[in-house]
Amino acid sequence: MVVTIALVFSAVFLGSFALVLAGANAGQSPAARAKMRLKMMAASSQRKPERDPLLQGNDRLAALTHWVPLMERVKRAVERAGLNVPPLYFALWISAAAFVTFLLFFLAKGNFMVSLFAALAVIGCARFFLAYKKKVREDRFTEQLPDALTMIARSLRAGHSMTGAVELVAQELPDPAGPLFKLAYEQQNLGMRIADSLATIPERIDSIDLRFFVTIIRINTETGGNLSEILDKLADTIRARLQIRRQVQVVTAEGRVSGYVLMLLPIVVFALFYMIQPNYIGLFFTNHTLGMLLIGAAVAQVIGFMFIRKIVNIRI
């Protein structure tokens, strides 16, 4: 009976998954694209001129992205992580992976709680992956920003305009700084002011140094001043802060590693015991008191890890 229910549920889920993918890919044909673009031109007065680069020209996929719940958060997370993947596809594949994991554990162990925890672990790994990619991308952008500011300052001293300086940065710097400044330059070509186009970059990557730069550009646009000198001073300040941050990371490396070990060690030991003695560890999922103790231990682990992160995460 349980196997039958699982198979029926799997068939319904996979059928829905195939229908959503088919609907998302329906807008990829040339005829569908032409029809959709004609509709967009007819209603252009009611639409924003900027298009989402992550949707890659699929207008039906854009409509699905706006209607599916929580897709705006997924879209922002995927965009800030720098993944060149449509957010709806990412959400669908993660949902499918979580469902398959739940199904495999349920058919193998027959325990609903274990299967649910395994599926939630897949979703947690996806969120951790996005957070990791986001942090790596932001750190790389922070490393590139002083060079970009220096390049803009030297270009302004040479007599170029701010638009030409932004174009130079877009051509010379690699990902992620180059594509972000290139997008701002392309928006400026479409009629947006350069200060406003640069102000859209912090929406795609979280960087307080970039916000300082955008604020300086806006103030200089309104009041004037020696912009090249200000940008040089900001670049020197960012470089000095990066040097201090590296020194702090070296000093706090032991504490960070200890936090990761203390967080992962109980999970690994619990998983190994469950594989070796499933009947012994299975009591935590069948007995109410032991289940509450297991939940309390998990909460305590998370709180302890957060305290360790708070201690060693010194913001410069």
N, C-alpha and C positions, 0 to 999 in steps of 0.2 A: 504493500500500500504506500509506504513511504517513498519507495523507488518510483512508483507510478506518478505520485504527486510531484516529485523532483523533476521527472522527465517532462511532464506537462508544463510545469513552470519554466523549464529550460527552453522548450519549444516556443512558448509565448514570448519569452524575453528575447531569444535570438531572432524571432520573426519581427518583433518591434525594432530591434537593432538594425536589421536589414532594411526595413522600411524607412527608417530615419536616414540611413546612409544613402539609400536610393533617392530620397527626396532632396538631400543635400547635394548629391551629384547631378541632379536633373538640370540644374542651371549651368552646367559646364558645356553643353552643346552650343555650337555657334548660333543656331536659330533661337535658342532660349536666351542667350546673351543679348542678341540683337533686339529681341522683343522686350526684354527687361530694360535695356538702355533707352529704348524709345519711350517707355513708361517713365523712366527717370527724367528724361528731357522734358516730357510734358508736365511733370510735377516738380521741376527744378526750383521753382520759386518757393516751395515749401520744404526743401531739403537743405542740409548743410553741405557746403562744397567739399569738405574734407572727407576722404574715404579711409576706411580702416585698412591699413596695409596687411594685417594678419588674415583678412578674409580672402585675399588673393583673387579679387574679381568675381567671386561667387555671390551674386546678389541674393539668391534664395537661401544660401547659408547664412548671410547676414540677417535675414528676416528670422530664421530659426534661432539664431544666437540671441536676438532681442526678446524672443518670446519664451524661451526655456528659462525656468527659475534658476537663480544663482549663476547664470551664465555671464553676467557682467563681472562678477568677482573672478570667475575662471578666466575670462578674457583679459582682465587686468593682470592677473597673476602670470598667465602665459606670456603676455606682452612684456612685462617687466623682467621675466626670466630670459627673454631673448630667444625664445623658441620660434622657429619658422613653421609653426603648425597652427591650423585653424583651431580656435578654442573649443568649438563643438566637437570636432574629431577627437581632441585630447580627452574631453569629458566622456565621450562615448567609449573610447578604448579603455580608459581607467575603470568605467562602470562595468564593462565586459570582463576585464581582468578580475575585478572584485567578485563578480557573480560566478565566474568559473572557479575561482579559489574557494568560494563558499560551497559550491556544488561538489567539488572534489573532496573537501574535508567532510562534508555531510555524508557523502556516499561511503567514504573510507571509515569514518569514526561513528557516524550516526548521532553525533552530539551537536545540538543546535548552537549552544553557546560557543563552543570551540570554533565552529564554522563561521559564526558571526565575528568573533575576534580575528580570525584569519582574514576575512574580507575587509574588516576595518583596518587591519594592518597594511593591506595593499593600498587603500586610500591614504593612510598615513604616510606610507613610503612615497606616494605620488606628491603629496603636499611637501614632504621633506625635500624631495628632488627639486620642486619648483623654488622652494626657499633657498636651497643651496645654489641653484643656478642664478637666482636673483642676486644673492650676495656676491658671488664670483663676478657677475657682470658689473655690479655697482663698484666693487673694488677695482676692477680693471678700468672702468670709466674714471674713477678718482685718480688713478695713476696717470691716465692720459690727459686729464683736464689741464694741469699746469702747462704741458706742452702746447695744448690748443690755445690757451690764453696768451702764451708767449708768441705763438705764431700769429694770432690776431693782432697783438700789439705791434709786432714788427711790420705786418702788412699795412697797418694804419700809418705807421711812420713813413713807409715807402710811398704813401700817397693814395693807396687803394681805399675804396669805400668799405663800409661794414659788410655789405653784401658780397663783395669780392673776397674779403677776409674769411667769411663763413664758407664760401665756395672752396677756398684754398684748404681749409681745415677738413672739409668733406672729402677732398681728393687725396690728401696726404695721410690722414690718420686711419688706422684699421678699425674694425669693429671693437667696441660698440660706439665710440665717439664719432667716427666717420659717417656711418649711416644715419645717426641721429642729427648731426649737423647738415647732412645732405637733405634729409626730409624737411628741415627748417628752410633750407635754401630753395627747395622746390615749392614749398608753400609761399615763399616770398615771390617767386616767379608767377604764381597764380593770382597775385594781387594783394596778399597780406603784407602788412608792415613787418620789417625785419625784426623789430623788437617784439611784436606779437608772435611771430613765428618761432622765435627763440624761446618765448614763454611757454610754448607747448612741449618743449623737450622734458621739463621736470614731470610732466604727466606720464611719460614713458619710462622714466628711470628716476629712482629716489636718490637725490644727492643734494645735501645742503650747500655744498660749494657751488653747484650749478645754480641754485636759487640765488646765491650772492651775485653770481655773474649776471643773471637775468635782471636782478634789481639794479645793478650798476648800469646796465644797458638802458633800462627804462629811465632812470634818473638822468643819465647823460643825454638821452634823447630830448628830455624836457628842459633841462637847465644848461647843458653843454659842459665843457671842461676838457682836461687833458686825459682822454680815455685810455690812451696807450700806457701812460704812466700808472694809472690806477690798476689796469689789468696786470702789469708787471708786478706790482706790489701784492696783488691777490695771488698770483702764481707763486711768488716766493713764500707767502704765508701758507699756502696749501702744501708746498714741498716741505717746509719745516714741520708742519703738523703730521705729514706722512712719516717723516723720519722719527718723530717722537712715538707715533703709533707702532712702528715696527719694533722699537725698543721695548714698549710696553708688552707687545705680543710675545717677545722673547722671555720677559720676566714672568709672565702669567701662563706660559706654555704648560708647566707641570700641573697647575690647577685645572686647566681646561681638559687635559688628558685624564686626570683623576676623575673629573665629573663624568666624562664619557664612559670610563671603565665602570664606575659605580652605578651608572644608569643601565648599561648593557649587560653587566655580569649576572644580575638576578634573572633577567629575561632569558639569557642563554642557558643558564643552569636549569631554570624551570622547563624550558623546551626540551633539553636533553633528558631530564627525568621523566617527562611525559612520553618521550619516545622509548625510553628503556622500561619504565614501569607505568603504563597508562592507567592501570587499575588503581594504583596508589595515588597518582596525581589527579585522576578523574574524580576523586572525592571533593575536590575544590569546586567542581562544576555541578555536582549533584547534591551536596550538603549545603543548606542555607547558611549556616554559621561560618563554615569554611569559605563559602563564596563571598560573604561580607568581609572576612579577613583578607581574602585575595584582593578585593576591590580597595580596601583600606591600604594595603601594601603598595598597590599600584599608584594610588593617589599620593602616598608618602614619598614614593620614588620620584614622581614628577615634581612635587614641591621641593624636595632636596636638590634635584637637578636645576630647578629654576633659581634656588638660592645660590648654588655654586656659580651658575652663569652670571648672576647679578654681581657676585663678588669679583669675578675675574674679567668681566666685560667693562673695562674702563674706557669711557668715551673721551676722545681727544678732540 
